[in-house]
């Protein structure tokens, strides 16, 4: 059963805020003794973390979850299979976060560390050798991991293998935008080479931006290069997005899953908020497997393609971590979190030969945001007219589908997510009323 309290403790360089210093007698005992867990799941606020907790916990494994001091509204904390919750008072990706994580691993003796956010993955990569003395890390090894994360390197390898990629130029500063516009034209997509930017002291997740004017293009390049480095200036493709998931080890693929995304948020290159499971595509499936084998990427990988108006697929990126929509694969019969745990533990991996297709899954919070964004961004490339966006949103309620967070065997996380959504939006609405 789920622990009834959140465990916090001091570290030598990371002082807890005053409100977190009150620890129950039960937690005080836990903070001073070793409690062994099969897995420590970081980034508890993320949907894939909740899916991981449910996957491992329902199989009888002991699972602990960690999140930062912004612990309100963390659905994974409410899962019946979350054995213990740990709140780190430092921001993710920082050295103080790493100090807390080290001491937590020493106290809990966790067997496997599972992480899914760009920030914590970047931090783990900086300290991997040190961490691997304490715990098995459920991430691909270097240099395959580095290659997959770097979009510029990945696209170069794809070209060598004959995999189609969008027309792309590398841009290092706003002064280079004119030449990029001449070669690529508008509309275009400006995207970071890597999704996590870090300047040595602070970091931020960097997301692609659609640009339709030269001024938008210059502003986007300035924004995306604020942490240094370069960005990719890429042609805009308006066709259907397809996500292919693979689990590989020792050069073999043990499991596959695919879906297409009907709606995303943000509207360009965002998180899939409405998607349908499809049969593993022959064309992109073969290309995805070739790419994964070529770079030697093991463990879980999400390979994303986008088709043009004629249906030709183009590689977008590879994500070597569990993604937000992983619950869809699990509901269809491909339990990637459990495969990841067994692989990281050095245990035998079972092959998954098939999965259920046709099923829909929806992230309602994200779909509401996507519909509102379509209304605000009317007229931009790839954005449906407001009337159609609202109609499609409403009609989706009449299509049988599953919803992210919802599991009748484990109902509290869905309530936690709903409460957090309502609290956030009611607070924003009251703030607007006060300013009127």
Buried (B, 14 or more C-beta within 10 A) or exposed (E): EBBEEBBBBBBEEBEBEEEBEEBEEEBEEBBEEEBEBBBBBBBBBBBBBBBBBBBBBBBEBBBBBBBBBEBEBBBBBBBBBBBBBBBBBBBBBBBBBBBBBBBBBEBBEBBBBBBBBBBBBBBBBBEBEEBEEBBBBBBBEEEBBBBBBBBBBBBEBBEEEEBBBBEBBEBEEBEBBEEBBEEBEBBBBBBBBBBBBBEEEEBBEBBBBBBBEEEBBBBBBEBBBEBEBBBBBBBBBEBBBBBBBBBBEEEEBBBBBBBBBBBBBBBBBBBBBBBBBBEBBEBBBEBBBBBBBBBBBBBBBBBBBBBBEEEEBBBBBBBBBBBBBBBBBBBBBBBBBBBBBBBBBEEEBEEBEEBEBEBBBBBBBBBBBBBBBBBEBEEBBBBBEBEEBBEBBEEBEEEEBBBBBBBEEBBBBBEBBBBBBEEEEEEEEEEEEEEE
